[in-house]
């Protein structure tokens, strides 16, 4: 399973990563700190799930999830 993790606050990134690793052992977690780079990644690589903040600069978490899922 590949999980795209999008965060805008670097201080929270490590705890989010640990939490996802605990809940989804064995999953590959792909971290991005910018919504647009995450969408670009998802357009070029398959992802099974997206975990994102809702409020981010440049693009909202809703848009990231919608656009990342568009590839399928």
Secondary structure, DSSP 8 states (H G I E B T S, - for coil): -EEEEE-S-HHHHHHHHHHHHHHTTT-EEEEESSHHHHHHHHHHS--SEEEE-SS-SSS-HHHHHHHHHTT-
